[in-house]
């Protein structure tokens, strides 16, 4: 099974704010898995392979 990272973990790796990562997910820059969640905010997880692709590209 593939490793799934939280928004905070991705933000820490990319050295950006968590709000920026959420914005990237919303705009389709980062593919994310939406988990069932009660509350106002969506609960996203980002695959490690997706993060690796972003880190190796110049689009972000």
DRENFISE-787581 format. One record per residue (C-alpha): x, y, z. Coordinates in nm, 4 decimals, decimal comma. Example, Ala and Ser with C-alpha at 12.3 -4.5 7.8 and 13.67 -1.06 7.14 Angstrom:
BEGIN
{xx: 1,2300; yy: -0,4500; zz: 0,7800}
{xx: 1,3670; yy: -0,1060; zz: 0,7140}
This chain:
BEGIN
{xx: 0,0000; yy: 0,0000; zz: 0,0000}
{xx: 0,1233; yy: 0,3469; zz: -0,0883}
{xx: 0,2197; yy: 0,5957; zz: 0,1805}
{xx: -0,0293; yy: 0,8800; zz: 0,2265}
{xx: 0,0836; yy: 1,2150; zz: 0,3650}
{xx: -0,1154; yy: 1,4829; zz: 0,5426}
{xx: -0,1368; yy: 1,8417; zz: 0,4216}
{xx: 0,0976; yy: 1,9463; zz: 0,7039}
{xx: 0,3567; yy: 1,6837; zz: 0,6149}
{xx: 0,3566; yy: 1,7895; zz: 0,2489}
{xx: 0,3806; yy: 2,1560; zz: 0,3481}
{xx: 0,6804; yy: 2,0812; zz: 0,5690}
{xx: 0,8595; yy: 1,8913; zz: 0,2908}
{xx: 0,7912; yy: 2,1610; zz: 0,0309}
{xx: 0,8615; yy: 2,4415; zz: 0,2809}
{xx: 0,5320; yy: 2,6180; zz: 0,2187}
{xx: 0,2284; yy: 2,6950; zz: 0,4299}
{xx: -0,0469; yy: 2,4327; zz: 0,4636}
{xx: -0,2891; yy: 2,6823; zz: 0,3075}
{xx: -0,0764; yy: 2,6827; zz: -0,0060}
{xx: -0,0900; yy: 2,3032; zz: -0,0264}
{xx: -0,4706; yy: 2,3121; zz: 0,0134}
{xx: -0,4895; yy: 2,5720; zz: -0,2652}
{xx: -0,2766; yy: 2,3517; zz: -0,4922}
{xx: -0,5092; yy: 2,0580; zz: -0,4259}
{xx: -0,8158; yy: 2,2728; zz: -0,4972}
{xx: -0,6660; yy: 2,4002; zz: -0,8254}
{xx: -0,5516; yy: 2,0552; zz: -0,9379}
{xx: -0,1775; yy: 2,1149; zz: -0,9062}
{xx: -0,1553; yy: 1,8297; zz: -0,6538}
{xx: -0,3675; yy: 1,5173; zz: -0,6782}
{xx: -0,5132; yy: 1,4227; zz: -0,3428}
{xx: -0,7357; yy: 1,1594; zz: -0,1903}
{xx: -1,0426; yy: 1,2972; zz: -0,0147}
{xx: -1,1172; yy: 1,1055; zz: 0,3045}
{xx: -1,4598; yy: 1,0834; zz: 0,4657}
{xx: -1,4609; yy: 1,3432; zz: 0,7389}
{xx: -1,7074; yy: 1,5263; zz: 0,9590}
{xx: -1,6419; yy: 1,8944; zz: 0,9918}
{xx: -1,5963; yy: 2,2073; zz: 0,7877}
{xx: -1,2617; yy: 2,1278; zz: 0,6275}
{xx: -1,2018; yy: 1,8491; zz: 0,3808}
{xx: -0,9596; yy: 1,5838; zz: 0,4949}
{xx: -0,7010; yy: 1,5261; zz: 0,2202}
{xx: -0,4108; yy: 1,2866; zz: 0,1879}
{xx: -0,1434; yy: 1,3090; zz: -0,0789}
{xx: 0,0375; yy: 1,0060; zz: -0,2142}
{xx: 0,4137; yy: 0,9954; zz: -0,1692}
{xx: 0,4567; yy: 0,9328; zz: -0,5450}
{xx: 0,2572; yy: 1,2484; zz: -0,6220}
{xx: 0,4799; yy: 1,4510; zz: -0,3923}
{xx: 0,7911; yy: 1,3022; zz: -0,5547}
{xx: 0,6620; yy: 1,3994; zz: -0,9020}
{xx: 0,6011; yy: 1,7566; zz: -0,7863}
{xx: 0,9451; yy: 1,7788; zz: -0,6309}
{xx: 1,1051; yy: 1,6581; zz: -0,9549}
{xx: 0,9121; yy: 1,9002; zz: -1,1792}
{xx: 0,9423; yy: 2,2734; zz: -1,2261}
{xx: 0,5661; yy: 2,3424; zz: -1,2341}
{xx: 0,5380; yy: 2,4291; zz: -0,8622}
